[in-house]
Amino acid sequence: MKLSNLFRWSPDAEEFTKPLQLKKPFKLLFDRLPIGIDNNRIDVTLSPEFMNRCRQFVRRYMLHDVTENYWGEPPPPPDNKDLQVLREDYAGLMELTVDRARKHNRLEMVQLLQFSVVKYLLQLVDQEYERLRNQMQRAKSVDSHQSTGRSVQLHERLVLLARNEAAIRYRITRRLFREILKIENMRLSKLRKSVLGHSWPVPKPLLFNPMLQLPSLWADEQVMNHYSLVCTDKDEQDGFDRVNRMVTKLFAEFLPAWCWSVDPGESFDVTCSDIQNTARRHKGEQGGLVGHAETLMLLKRSLQPDEYENGNCSWLDIPDNIDRIVYSVKHRSTIRTDVDDPRLRVTWENDKWPGFHHRLMKRILKTFQGTRIERDLLACHAAPGIYQELNRQVPVRIICLYLSGRMTRRELKRKLNSLQSKAVPVKVIPVLDRMVTIIKGMPASRRRRRIFSFLRHFALFRRDLKQAYQAHVAMNRIHLLVRPEDVELSRRNGSLLEFPLRVELKPEQHRIRNHVIIKADVRGSTTMTSELRNRNLNPASHFSLNFFEPINKLLDNYGAKKVFIEGDAVILSIFEYEDTPYQWLCVSHACGLARKILQVVDDQNVINRQNDLPELELGLGIAFSDSAPTFLYDEGREIMISPAINRADQLSSCSATLKRSEFGKKLGRGVMVLAPPADEIINKESSDKLMRYNVNGIELDFPAYYKLKSELSFRRVELDSGKRSRNDHLLVGRYPDLEGHMHTLVIREAAVTVWDGEKAGRLAADGRCYYQVITDPELISYAVEQTNQRRRPLPGVAGNQPGKPPITSRHVH
């Protein structure tokens, strides 16, 4: 060791990685699932309607794509309606699967569906391409016997089809994945987050990995859309291994031992052609996707099994970490690039970091500069632009080889003359020579930036390669059953996992399993009616325009039905069916609907005040029953009987004694529940023997609260004990409505206190609590901020301590 090295500071692995991002390893949960009829894989069937929709779309889109790009006179492509139906079918599969996962605590069902759909789509594109090619071959064979004169045209079309196989499969696969990702981002990831607490049980970069969508790792024209071509030269099988060895050696002291390259003495004699030929022979079998064999070949040559088989992750698996390291400090002149972005700088606490960083950057540049890899990366960076400039007539790999100096001019001419495209050597070579001159004259600062940029691109390629292997391992464990006899055999053995659409379920499965009741009760309706009549106004139209009609417009958005109208009150219901989308969110939707009802009434009250009309005042109660209601029929009219109706009636009530008291006059709007003195008799019969204050408030019963906690993932927000009684806190969650829009829901849990005739006193002896849906926008904002670790002064709510200012009437958002 040089003496100077003894005085050069270097961080240890922990200090080096501390400012860097780390990602958790992906955990596949398939071990919880039953083994299928082949005693090896998991038997899965997807919805026949979904598979037919996908097949029709791929068939029509592939024919349109091939004809438009290569044959001329294309048929019309699939329209937006076809795409929308395909997305909705996938959404239907996911919604029912999320329900299963929630009911039975089986997150693996969501993982299984996602990998099953990805596997089906990849196989479908292969099958439809083979179908189109076989169709053309049969047509050519028939024509050769009938001598119609189309044999030459069909032969040319077959040649074009074979020559452009990779491009065709890539475009179709990318379109399918793009449509699935669109519905995932718009709706389904939010649904899973609110119901399961996990947006992506399978990480999105793993599931929508570009490497899964590539027809082959050696398909240069498609690979260059995502990665550098340095590591995917079909004729240079050790390209990835050579770069991986250099990179892991550069950072060896900061990487775990399982991340180092494999022993260079180990032999690996399988070629790319061997891999592809073997995969094609098994394409008809489950797990015969070409990408699996190619991915495994690259990983086996370069990475230790502990890393890719066990799914171990290091900081190198996050490409952004490369930029965090490279641009952590301002570069000195000897390593400066033409773009030093200060926004990427990350602070290492040790003052000696800049000196170490400078030495590390010099070591990186020394490792690459003047080597074959530097020439390759510069050539591969320039090649895609030249490929487009030459109208895609010269293979991009030939361009890379010539620009890097690995192909002579004579070899280039021979290659160009052998191409079946219209590339003319006298036009192509000057374009390539111009780029060679540009690369040779490239400023040193730009060369350095290319090297640092390549490090990031290599980290991305390396990570996606590992994730593609994980995805293929998961898909290889799935046996997609298609033959009816196999499906029936697996079903009889109890090993079949089915993913149907709702319309494909058996009729007996469409049963109501539980329901929630919402009652909205108008306060002081008798007095209001008399006042309106004294002013020669119509009470019926006042209630209809301000209350009943606005509520009717809200029902469809929340899947609610009107049970009946009871004079000055309306009773609504939301049912949960055995396999209906969003059935797992009935109480969440009931809370959202109740808030909307209050908002509508508040809006109408603004108009009433302007017109000097009486304002409406409500009390709302939400009660849940974990069983189906009973239905009677009177001359064709459906009558629903449910204990939740009586309970919702109690929750929506308001004690006249409490409201008229001095204490009640200070409460404002909201909910408060009190226990009467032991010797007091409550006028209105109540099953819980409690007194309620409910003025423009929403109260949940305990079964509804318990069901709500099973529907959503909540965060608890503690309230200041000086401003709240004990056990008073908030729960904050989010839920999607039937259109997929997310809403915040805040629930207040508070202790029941004893009413002494003048004020609320001690806590009830039995420790009971009550539950309120918060509608005050200030308190909702406060709760949301608290979940984000921010604090601000606490606004007041109903149920505050005596002497505190009451909440003023405001619109509920």
MITI-167759 format. One record per residue (C-alpha): residue in three letters; x, y, z. Coordinates in steps of 0.25 Angstrom, whole numbers, padded with zeros to 4 digits, always signed. Example, Ala and Ser with C-alpha at 12.3 -4.5 7.8 and 13.67 -1.06 7.14 Angstrom:
REM MITI-167759
ALA+0049-0018+0031 SER+0055-0004+0029 
This chain:
REM MITI-167759
MET+0000+0000+0000 LYS+0005+0014-0003 LEU+0008+0023+0009 SER-0001+0033+0004 ASN-0013+0024+0004 LEU-0011+0023+0019 PHE-0015+0037+0021 ARG-0027+0037+0011 TRP-0040+0036+0018 SER-0050+0026+0012 PRO-0064+0024+0018 ASP-0068+0010+0023 ALA-0080+0003+0016 GLU-0090+0008+0026 GLU-0086+0023+0025 PHE-0085+0022+0010 THR-0099+0016+0008 LYS-0106+0025+0019 PRO-0111+0036+0010 LEU-0115+0026-0001 GLN-0128+0021-0004 LEU-0131+0006-0001 LYS-0143-0003-0006 LYS-0149-0014+0001 PRO-0148-0028-0006 PHE-0160-0033-0012 LYS-0167-0044-0005 LEU-0175-0054-0013 LEU-0186-0061-0005 PHE-0189-0073-0014 ASP-0185-0083-0004 ARG-0199-0081+0003 LEU-0206-0085-0010 PRO-0210-0100-0013 ILE-0202-0108-0023 GLY-0210-0112-0036 ILE-0213-0124-0044 ASP-0198-0126-0049 ASN-0193-0126-0034 ASN-0184-0115-0038 ARG-0191-0102-0041 ILE-0203-0093-0037 ASP-0215-0096-0045 VAL-0222-0083-0050 THR-0233-0079-0059 LEU-0236-0065-0064 SER-0250-0060-0068 PRO-0254-0065-0082 GLU-0260-0052-0085 PHE-0247-0045-0081 MET-0238-0054-0089 ASN-0248-0053-0101 ARG-0247-0038-0101 CYS-0232-0038-0100 ARG-0231-0048-0112 GLN-0241-0040-0121 PHE-0233-0027-0118 VAL-0219-0034-0120 ARG-0224-0040-0133 ARG-0230-0028-0139 TYR-0219-0019-0134 MET-0208-0028-0140 LEU-0215-0029-0153 HIS-0216-0014-0154 ASP-0202-0012-0150 VAL-0196-0022-0159 THR-0204-0017-0171 GLU-0202-0003-0168 ASN-0187-0004-0167 TYR-0183-0014-0177 TRP-0195-0018-0186 GLY-0203-0006-0189 GLU-0218-0004-0188 PRO-0220-0007-0173 PRO-0234-0010-0167 PRO-0239-0001-0157 PRO-0232-0002-0143 PRO-0239-0005-0130 ASP-0247+0007-0125 ASN-0247+0013-0112 LYS-0259+0006-0108 ASP-0251-0007-0109 LEU-0240-0002-0101 GLN-0250+0003-0090 VAL-0257-0010-0089 LEU-0243-0018-0088 ARG-0239-0008-0077 GLU-0253-0010-0070 ASP-0252-0025-0070 TYR-0238-0025-0064 ALA-0243-0015-0053 GLY-0255-0025-0051 LEU-0245-0036-0048 MET-0237-0028-0039 GLU-0249-0023-0031 LEU-0254-0036-0028 THR-0240-0041-0025 VAL-0237-0030-0015 ASP-0250-0034-0008 ARG-0245-0048-0006 ALA-0232-0043-0001 ARG-0239-0034+0009 LYS-0249-0044+0014 HIS-0239-0056+0015 ASN-0226-0048+0018 ARG-0220-0053+0005 LEU-0211-0043-0001 GLU-0205-0054-0010 MET-0218-0055-0018 VAL-0215-0041-0023 GLN-0201-0045-0027 LEU-0206-0057-0034 LEU-0216-0049-0042 GLN-0206-0039-0046 PHE-0195-0049-0051 SER-0206-0058-0057 VAL-0211-0046-0066 VAL-0197-0043-0070 LYS-0193-0057-0073 TYR-0206-0058-0081 LEU-0204-0046-0089 LEU-0189-0050-0093 GLN-0194-0063-0097 LEU-0206-0057-0105 VAL-0197-0048-0113 ASP-0188-0060-0117 GLN-0200-0069-0120 GLU-0207-0058-0129 TYR-0194-0056-0137 GLU-0192-0071-0139 ARG-0207-0071-0143 LEU-0205-0060-0153 ARG-0193-0066-0159 ASN-0199-0080-0160 GLN-0211-0074-0167 MET-0202-0067-0177 GLN-0195-0080-0180 ARG-0208-0088-0182 ALA-0213-0077-0191 LYS-0200-0078-0199 SER-0201-0094-0200 VAL-0215-0093-0205 ASP-0211-0082-0215 SER-0200-0091-0220 HIS-0210-0102-0223 GLN-0220-0093-0229 SER-0211-0084-0237 THR-0218-0071-0234 GLY-0205-0063-0236 ARG-0205-0058-0222 SER-0194-0068-0217 VAL-0182-0058-0220 GLN-0190-0047-0212 LEU-0193-0056-0200 HIS-0178-0061-0200 GLU-0173-0046-0199 ARG-0183-0043-0188 LEU-0178-0056-0180 VAL-0164-0051-0182 LEU-0168-0037-0177 LEU-0175-0043-0165 ALA-0163-0052-0161 ARG-0153-0040-0163 ASN-0161-0031-0154 GLU-0166-0041-0144 ALA-0159-0034-0132 ALA-0164-0020-0136 ILE-0179-0026-0137 ARG-0179-0033-0124 TYR-0172-0022-0117 ARG-0183-0012-0121 ILE-0195-0020-0118 THR-0189-0024-0104 ARG-0186-0010-0101 ARG-0200-0006-0104 LEU-0206-0016-0096 PHE-0197-0013-0084 ARG-0200+0002-0086 GLU-0215+0000-0085 ILE-0214-0009-0073 LEU-0205+0001-0066 LYS-0215+0012-0069 ILE-0226+0006-0061 GLU-0217+0002-0050 ASN-0212+0017-0048 MET-0226+0023-0050 ARG-0233+0014-0040 LEU-0229+0000-0036 SER-0216+0004-0028 LYS-0224+0014-0020 LEU-0235+0003-0017 ARG-0224-0006-0012 LYS-0218+0005-0004 SER-0231+0008+0003 VAL-0236-0006+0005 LEU-0223-0014+0007 GLY-0213-0003+0011 HIS-0204-0007-0001 SER-0205+0000-0014 TRP-0196-0010-0021 PRO-0195-0024-0015 VAL-0186-0026-0027 PRO-0177-0014-0029 LYS-0180-0006-0041 PRO-0166-0006-0047 LEU-0166-0021-0046 LEU-0179-0023-0052 PHE-0178-0013-0063 ASN-0163-0016-0065 PRO-0160-0012-0080 MET-0151-0025-0080 LEU-0163-0033-0079 GLN-0169-0026-0091 LEU-0157-0028-0100 PRO-0158-0039-0111 SER-0143-0043-0108 LEU-0131-0037-0100 TRP-0124-0037-0114 ALA-0135-0029-0121 ASP-0126-0017-0122 GLU-0137-0008-0129 GLN-0146-0010-0117 VAL-0136-0011-0106 MET-0130+0003-0109 ASN-0143+0009-0106 HIS-0140+0006-0091 TYR-0126+0002-0089 SER-0112+0004-0094 LEU-0108-0007-0105 VAL-0094-0009-0098 CYS-0099-0021-0090 THR-0107-0028-0101 ASP-0098-0031-0113 LYS-0103-0045-0117 ASP-0089-0048-0123 GLU-0082-0043-0110 GLN-0088-0052-0099 ASP-0079-0046-0088 GLY-0083-0032-0090 PHE-0092-0031-0078 ASP-0082-0039-0069 ARG-0070-0030-0073 VAL-0078-0017-0069 ASN-0083-0023-0057 ARG-0070-0028-0052 MET-0064-0014-0054 VAL-0075-0007-0047 THR-0076-0016-0035 LYS-0061-0016-0034 LEU-0061+0000-0033 PHE-0071-0001-0022 ALA-0067-0014-0016 GLU-0064-0009-0002 PHE-0078-0002-0001 LEU-0086-0014-0006 PRO-0090-0027+0001 ALA-0082-0039-0002 TRP-0093-0045-0009 CYS-0094-0034-0019 TRP-0080-0036-0025 SER-0077-0043-0038 VAL-0077-0058-0039 ASP-0063-0065-0040 PRO-0058-0063-0054 GLY-0052-0077-0054 GLU-0066-0083-0055 SER-0070-0087-0069 PHE-0083-0084-0076 ASP-0083-0090-0090 VAL-0098-0088-0094 THR-0099-0078-0106 CYS-0111-0068-0108 SER-0115-0076-0120 ASP-0116-0089-0111 ILE-0124-0081-0101 GLN-0134-0076-0112 ASN-0135-0089-0119 THR-0138-0097-0106 ALA-0149-0086-0102 ARG-0156-0087-0115 ARG-0156-0102-0114 HIS-0164-0101-0101 LYS-0172-0089-0105 GLY-0185-0097-0105 GLU-0182-0101-0091 GLN-0185-0094-0078 GLY-0173-0085-0074 GLY-0167-0086-0088 LEU-0166-0071-0090 VAL-0153-0067-0097 GLY-0149-0056-0088 HIS-0148-0065-0076 ALA-0137-0073-0082 GLU-0129-0061-0087 THR-0130-0054-0074 LEU-0125-0066-0067 MET-0113-0067-0076 LEU-0108-0053-0073 LEU-0110-0054-0058 LYS-0104-0068-0057 ARG-0091-0063-0064 SER-0090-0050-0056 LEU-0097-0050-0042 GLN-0097-0059-0030 PRO-0109-0068-0028 ASP-0111-0062-0014 GLU-0114-0049-0021 TYR-0124-0052-0032 GLU-0130-0065-0027 ASN-0133-0059-0013 GLY-0137-0045-0018 ASN-0126-0038-0009 CYS-0126-0023-0012 SER-0114-0013-0010 TRP-0113+0002-0012 LEU-0108-0002-0026 ASP-0123-0006-0030 ILE-0128+0008-0029 PRO-0122+0015-0042 ASP-0124+0029-0036 ASN-0113+0026-0025 ILE-0103+0027-0036 ASP-0106+0041-0039 ARG-0107+0044-0024 ILE-0092+0039-0022 VAL-0087+0045-0035 TYR-0093+0059-0033 SER-0092+0059-0018 VAL-0082+0071-0018 LYS-0078+0081-0029 HIS-0067+0074-0038 ARG-0053+0079-0039 SER-0048+0083-0053 THR-0041+0070-0055 ILE-0054+0062-0054 ARG-0064+0073-0058 THR-0075+0069-0068 ASP-0083+0078-0077 VAL-0095+0077-0068 ASP-0093+0078-0053 ASP-0107+0078-0047 PRO-0107+0084-0033 ARG-0121+0079-0030 LEU-0116+0065-0029 ARG-0106+0067-0018 VAL-0107+0059-0005 THR-0100+0063+0007 TRP-0090+0053+0014 GLU-0088+0058+0028 ASN-0073+0056+0028 ASP-0065+0068+0024 LYS-0055+0058+0017 TRP-0065+0054+0007 PRO-0062+0064-0004 GLY-0047+0058-0004 PHE-0052+0044-0005 HIS-0062+0047-0015 HIS-0052+0053-0024 ARG-0043+0041-0023 LEU-0055+0032-0026 MET-0059+0040-0038 LYS-0044+0039-0043 ARG-0044+0024-0041 ILE-0057+0022-0049 LEU-0052+0031-0060 LYS-0039+0024-0060 THR-0046+0010-0061 PHE-0054+0014-0073 GLN-0046+0024-0081 GLY-0038+0018-0093 THR-0044+0005-0092 ARG-0053-0003-0101 ILE-0065-0001-0092 GLU-0064+0014-0093 ARG-0063+0013-0108 ASP-0075+0004-0108 LEU-0084+0013-0099 LEU-0081+0025-0107 ALA-0084+0018-0120 CYS-0097+0012-0114 HIS-0101+0025-0109 ALA-0100+0031-0123 ALA-0106+0019-0131 PRO-0121+0021-0128 GLY-0120+0035-0134 ILE-0112+0031-0146 TYR-0122+0019-0148 GLN-0134+0029-0149 GLU-0126+0038-0158 LEU-0123+0026-0168 ASN-0138+0023-0168 ARG-0136+0010-0160 GLN-0130+0003-0172 VAL-0117-0001-0165 PRO-0118-0010-0153 VAL-0114-0002-0141 ARG-0104-0012-0136 ILE-0096-0010-0149 ILE-0096+0005-0146 CYS-0091+0002-0132 LEU-0080-0007-0137 TYR-0075+0003-0148 LEU-0075+0015-0138 SER-0068+0007-0128 GLY-0057+0003-0137 ARG-0060-0012-0136 MET-0064-0013-0151 THR-0055-0008-0162 ARG-0060+0000-0174 ARG-0059-0013-0183 GLU-0067-0021-0174 LEU-0077-0010-0173 LYS-0079-0010-0188 ARG-0080-0025-0189 LYS-0091-0024-0178 LEU-0098-0013-0185 ASN-0098-0020-0198 SER-0104-0033-0192 LEU-0116-0025-0186 GLN-0129-0027-0193 SER-0133-0012-0189 LYS-0130-0001-0198 ALA-0118+0004-0191 VAL-0108+0009-0201 PRO-0093+0009-0196 VAL-0089+0022-0203 LYS-0100+0029-0195 VAL-0099+0022-0182 ILE-0084+0022-0180 PRO-0082+0037-0180 VAL-0093+0038-0169 LEU-0086+0028-0161 ASP-0072+0035-0163 ARG-0077+0048-0159 MET-0082+0042-0146 VAL-0068+0035-0144 THR-0062+0049-0145 ILE-0071+0055-0135 ILE-0069+0044-0125 LYS-0053+0045-0127 GLY-0054+0060-0125 MET-0064+0060-0113 PRO-0059+0069-0102 ALA-0054+0062-0089 SER-0065+0068-0081 ARG-0076+0062-0089 ARG-0068+0048-0090 ARG-0068+0048-0075 ARG-0083+0051-0074 ARG-0086+0040-0084 ILE-0078+0030-0074 PHE-0085+0035-0062 SER-0099+0034-0069 PHE-0095+0020-0074 LEU-0093+0016-0060 ARG-0107+0020-0057 HIS-0113+0013-0069 PHE-0105+0000-0065 ALA-0111+0000-0051 LEU-0125+0001-0058 PHE-0122-0010-0067 ARG-0116-0019-0056 ARG-0128-0016-0047 ASP-0138-0019-0058 LEU-0131-0032-0061 LYS-0132-0037-0047 GLN-0147-0032-0046 ALA-0150-0039-0059 TYR-0144-0052-0054 GLN-0153-0051-0041 ALA-0166-0048-0050 HIS-0162-0061-0059 VAL-0160-0069-0047 ALA-0174-0065-0042 MET-0180-0067-0055 ASN-0174-0081-0057 ARG-0181-0085-0044 ILE-0195-0082-0051 HIS-0202-0092-0059 LEU-0212-0085-0067 LEU-0223-0095-0070 VAL-0231-0094-0083 ARG-0236-0108-0087 PRO-0250-0111-0080 GLU-0246-0124-0075 ASP-0233-0119-0068 VAL-0242-0108-0062 GLU-0252-0118-0057 LEU-0242-0127-0052 SER-0235-0116-0044 ARG-0248-0111-0039 ARG-0252-0125-0034 ASN-0239-0126-0027 GLY-0241-0113-0020 SER-0228-0107-0025 LEU-0234-0098-0036 LEU-0232-0083-0033 GLU-0243-0075-0042 PHE-0243-0061-0046 PRO-0257-0058-0052 LEU-0264-0045-0055 ARG-0277-0042-0047 VAL-0286-0045-0059 GLU-0280-0059-0060 LEU-0283-0063-0045 LYS-0294-0073-0042 PRO-0308-0067-0039 GLU-0308-0072-0025 GLN-0295-0064-0022 HIS-0302-0051-0024 ARG-0308-0050-0010 ILE-0308-0039+0000 ARG-0299-0042+0011 ASN-0300-0029+0020 HIS-0305-0015+0019 VAL-0304-0001+0025 ILE-0315+0009+0027 ILE-0315+0024+0027 LYS-0325+0032+0033 ALA-0326+0047+0031 ASP-0336+0054+0041 VAL-0340+0068+0039 ARG-0341+0076+0052 GLY-0353+0085+0056 SER-0361+0081+0044 THR-0374+0084+0051 THR-0370+0098+0055 MET-0364+0101+0041 THR-0377+0096+0034 SER-0386+0105+0042 GLU-0377+0117+0039 LEU-0377+0114+0024 ARG-0392+0113+0024 ASN-0394+0126+0032 ARG-0386+0132+0021 ASN-0395+0126+0010 LEU-0383+0117+0006 ASN-0383+0103+0002 PRO-0376+0094+0012 ALA-0377+0082+0003 SER-0369+0089-0008 HIS-0359+0095+0002 PHE-0355+0081+0007 SER-0355+0075-0007 LEU-0346+0086-0013 ASN-0337+0087-0002 PHE-0336+0073+0004 PHE-0342+0061-0004 GLU-0339+0065-0018 PRO-0324+0068-0016 ILE-0323+0055-0008 ASN-0329+0047-0019 LYS-0318+0052-0029 LEU-0307+0047-0019 LEU-0311+0032-0018 ASP-0306+0026-0031 ASN-0292+0031-0028 TYR-0291+0024-0015 GLY-0299+0011-0019 ALA-0310+0015-0009 LYS-0325+0012-0010 LYS-0337+0020-0003 VAL-0344+0011+0007 PHE-0355+0020+0009 ILE-0359+0034+0014 GLU-0364+0036+0027 GLY-0371+0050+0028 ASP-0359+0059+0030 ALA-0348+0048+0030 VAL-0342+0040+0019 ILE-0336+0026+0021 LEU-0326+0020+0011 SER-0319+0007+0010 ILE-0306+0002+0003 PHE-0305-0013+0001 GLU-0293-0022+0001 TYR-0295-0033-0010 GLU-0287-0046-0009 ASP-0278-0042-0022 THR-0282-0028-0026 PRO-0271-0018-0028 TYR-0268-0008-0016 GLN-0277-0017-0007 TRP-0266-0016+0003 LEU-0267-0001+0005 CYS-0282+0000+0008 VAL-0280+0008+0022 SER-0269+0017+0015 HIS-0279+0020+0004 ALA-0290+0022+0015 CYS-0281+0032+0022 GLY-0278+0039+0009 LEU-0293+0040+0005 ALA-0296+0046+0019 ARG-0286+0057+0017 LYS-0291+0060+0003 ILE-0305+0061+0009 LEU-0301+0071+0019 GLN-0293+0079+0009 VAL-0305+0080+0000 VAL-0314+0085+0012 ASP-0303+0095+0015 ASP-0303+0100+0001 GLN-0318+0101+0001 ASN-0318+0108+0014 VAL-0309+0119+0008 ILE-0320+0122-0002 ASN-0331+0121+0009 ARG-0324+0131+0017 GLN-0323+0140+0005 ASN-0338+0139+0002 ASP-0342+0140+0017 LEU-0347+0125+0017 PRO-0346+0115+0029 GLU-0333+0108+0029 LEU-0333+0093+0030 GLU-0325+0086+0041 LEU-0322+0071+0041 GLY-0318+0059+0049 LEU-0312+0047+0042 GLY-0310+0033+0048 ILE-0302+0021+0041 ALA-0305+0007+0046 PHE-0299-0006+0040 SER-0305-0020+0040 ASP-0296-0032+0037 SER-0308-0040+0031 ALA-0317-0038+0019 PRO-0330-0030+0022 THR-0344-0037+0021 PHE-0353-0032+0010 LEU-0368-0032+0010 TYR-0377-0029-0002 ASP-0390-0021-0001 GLU-0397-0020-0015 GLY-0384-0021-0022 ARG-0377-0011-0013 GLU-0364-0015-0006 ILE-0364-0013+0009 MET-0350-0015+0016 ILE-0350-0020+0030 SER-0337-0018+0038 PRO-0332-0015+0052 ALA-0322-0005+0046 ILE-0334+0004+0043 ASN-0338+0006+0057 ARG-0324+0007+0061 ALA-0321+0018+0051 ASP-0334+0025+0056 GLN-0328+0026+0070 LEU-0314+0031+0065 SER-0321+0042+0057 SER-0329+0047+0069 CYS-0326+0059+0077 SER-0331+0061+0092 ALA-0340+0073+0093 THR-0336+0074+0108 LEU-0321+0074+0104 LYS-0322+0084+0093 ARG-0331+0094+0100 SER-0321+0094+0112 GLU-0310+0105+0114 PHE-0300+0094+0111 GLY-0306+0090+0098 LYS-0308+0104+0093 LYS-0292+0105+0093 LEU-0290+0092+0086 GLY-0292+0097+0072 ARG-0293+0087+0061 GLY-0288+0072+0063 VAL-0290+0060+0071 MET-0289+0058+0086 VAL-0294+0046+0094 LEU-0297+0046+0109 ALA-0302+0036+0119 PRO-0313+0041+0128 PRO-0313+0041+0143 ALA-0317+0027+0148 ASP-0331+0032+0153 GLU-0335+0039+0140 ILE-0344+0033+0130 ILE-0342+0036+0116 ASN-0354+0040+0109 LYS-0351+0034+0095 GLU-0349+0019+0097 SER-0334+0016+0094 SER-0327+0002+0093 ASP-0314+0008+0099 LYS-0321+0017+0109 LEU-0313+0029+0105 MET-0316+0044+0102 ARG-0312+0050+0089 TYR-0309+0063+0083 ASN-0308+0063+0068 VAL-0310+0076+0061 ASN-0304+0075+0046 GLY-0296+0063+0051 ILE-0294+0049+0047 GLU-0293+0037+0057 LEU-0288+0023+0054 ASP-0293+0011+0063 PHE-0282+0002+0068 PRO-0284-0009+0057 ALA-0283+0001+0046 TYR-0270+0007+0053 TYR-0265-0007+0054 LYS-0268-0010+0039 LEU-0262+0003+0035 LYS-0249-0001+0041 SER-0249-0014+0033 GLU-0251-0006+0020 LEU-0240+0004+0021 SER-0226+0006+0026 PHE-0227+0017+0037 ARG-0217+0025+0044 ARG-0219+0030+0058 VAL-0218+0045+0062 GLU-0217+0048+0077 LEU-0224+0060+0082 ASP-0219+0070+0092 SER-0224+0065+0106 GLY-0225+0079+0110 LYS-0236+0082+0100 ARG-0242+0068+0099 SER-0247+0058+0109 ARG-0240+0045+0111 ASN-0241+0035+0100 ASP-0244+0046+0090 HIS-0236+0044+0077 LEU-0238+0044+0061 LEU-0236+0033+0051 VAL-0232+0037+0037 GLY-0234+0029+0025 ARG-0237+0030+0010 TYR-0247+0022+0001 PRO-0251+0023-0014 ASP-0265+0025-0018 LEU-0271+0018-0030 GLU-0264+0026-0040 GLY-0251+0024-0034 HIS-0249+0038-0028 MET-0242+0037-0014 HIS-0248+0044-0002 THR-0243+0047+0012 LEU-0251+0041+0023 VAL-0249+0046+0038 ILE-0255+0038+0049 ARG-0256+0044+0064 GLU-0256+0034+0075 ALA-0260+0040+0088 ALA-0264+0035+0102 VAL-0279+0036+0107 THR-0280+0045+0119 VAL-0290+0046+0129 TRP-0301+0058+0129 ASP-0304+0064+0142 GLY-0315+0073+0137 GLU-0306+0085+0134 LYS-0293+0080+0128 ALA-0285+0068+0124 GLY-0278+0062+0136 ARG-0270+0050+0139 LEU-0268+0038+0129 ALA-0278+0028+0128 ALA-0276+0016+0138 ASP-0277+0006+0127 GLY-0266+0013+0118 ARG-0275+0014+0106 CYS-0271+0022+0094 TYR-0278+0028+0082 TYR-0273+0030+0068 GLN-0275+0043+0059 VAL-0273+0045+0044 ILE-0265+0059+0044 THR-0270+0069+0034 ASP-0263+0081+0039 PRO-0253+0085+0028 GLU-0243+0091+0038 LEU-0243+0079+0047 ILE-0241+0070+0034 SER-0229+0078+0030 TYR-0224+0077+0044 ALA-0225+0062+0044 VAL-0218+0061+0030 GLU-0207+0070+0034 GLN-0205+0062+0047 THR-0203+0049+0039 ASN-0192+0056+0031 GLN-0185+0060+0044 ARG-0189+0075+0044 ARG-0196+0082+0055 ARG-0205+0094+0056 PRO-0215+0100+0066 LEU-0227+0091+0068 PRO-0240+0096+0063 GLY-0253+0094+0072 VAL-0263+0083+0069 ALA-0276+0079+0076 GLY-0274+0072+0089 ASN-0263+0083+0093 GLN-0261+0087+0107 PRO-0271+0096+0114 GLY-0267+0111+0111 LYS-0260+0108+0098 PRO-0266+0115+0086 PRO-0275+0107+0078 ILE-0273+0103+0063 THR-0280+0113+0054 SER-0288+0107+0042 ARG-0280+0105+0030 HIS-0281+0097+0017 VAL-0276+0082+0018 HIS-0265+0079+0007 
